[in-house]
């Protein structure tokens, strides 16, 4: 079951990172890597927010997959 949580997080997280990066590049431009900075800052915030939850399944979903 642990592998399923990690795989699900990776699948959702990859799509979310791609979408966020593309949206940021379209809105701000591509002269500076704002898209990478936005994805990294948002990911750091979300991983800390999710790690306040004590449920291990949420940590497995978020840490290796969703936000990294």
C-alpha positions as a Python dict, from the first residue, in 0.01 Angstrom:
ca = {
    (1, 'X'): (0, 0, 0),
    (2, 'X'): (294, 230, 70),
    (3, 'X'): (411, 207, -293),
    (4, 'X'): (64, 298, -416),
    (5, 'X'): (66, 623, -214),
    (6, 'X'): (409, 719, -347),
    (7, 'X'): (309, 636, -706),
    (8, 'X'): (-14, 834, -678),
    (9, 'X'): (172, 1133, -536),
    (10, 'X'): (429, 1117, -814),
    (11, 'X'): (165, 1105, -1084),
    (12, 'X'): (-35, 1397, -949),
    (13, 'X'): (274, 1596, -852),
    (14, 'X'): (438, 1569, -1192),
    (15, 'X'): (132, 1706, -1366),
    (16, 'X'): (91, 1983, -1109),
    (17, 'X'): (456, 2090, -1139),
    (18, 'X'): (435, 2096, -1518),
    (19, 'X'): (113, 2299, -1514),
    (20, 'X'): (241, 2547, -1255),
    (21, 'X'): (569, 2592, -1439),
    (22, 'X'): (395, 2652, -1772),
    (23, 'X'): (147, 2896, -1623),
    (24, 'X'): (422, 3096, -1452),
    (25, 'X'): (631, 3108, -1771),
    (26, 'X'): (331, 3236, -1971),
    (27, 'X'): (235, 3499, -1714),
    (28, 'X'): (577, 3634, -1621),
    (29, 'X'): (802, 3536, -1909),
    (30, 'X'): (1102, 3317, -1964),
    (31, 'X'): (1392, 3562, -1930),
    (32, 'X'): (1460, 3444, -1575),
    (33, 'X'): (1365, 3100, -1435),
    (34, 'X'): (1067, 3231, -1238),
    (35, 'X'): (879, 2912, -1316),
    (36, 'X'): (1137, 2698, -1133),
    (37, 'X'): (1150, 2937, -839),
    (38, 'X'): (771, 2943, -811),
    (39, 'X'): (741, 2565, -820),
    (40, 'X'): (1017, 2522, -560),
    (41, 'X'): (878, 2787, -323),
    (42, 'X'): (524, 2655, -350),
    (43, 'X'): (646, 2299, -303),
    (44, 'X'): (842, 2391, 9),
    (45, 'X'): (538, 2562, 156),
    (46, 'X'): (307, 2271, 76),
    (47, 'X'): (538, 2003, 209),
    (48, 'X'): (567, 2185, 543),
    (49, 'X'): (191, 2231, 554),
    (50, 'X'): (126, 1863, 482),
    (51, 'X'): (392, 1746, 728),
    (52, 'X'): (196, 1906, 1011),
    (53, 'X'): (-62, 1633, 951),
    (54, 'X'): (16, 1329, 1162),
    (55, 'X'): (-127, 1078, 916),
    (56, 'X'): (157, 869, 761),
    (57, 'X'): (-35, 806, 439),
    (58, 'X'): (-51, 1180, 364),
    (59, 'X'): (322, 1209, 424),
    (60, 'X'): (390, 925, 182),
    (61, 'X'): (164, 1087, -76),
    (62, 'X'): (317, 1432, -43),
    (63, 'X'): (686, 1405, 40),
    (64, 'X'): (832, 1194, -241),
    (65, 'X'): (562, 1257, -498),
    (66, 'X'): (342, 1559, -486),
    (67, 'X'): (579, 1836, -398),
    (68, 'X'): (923, 1704, -489),
}
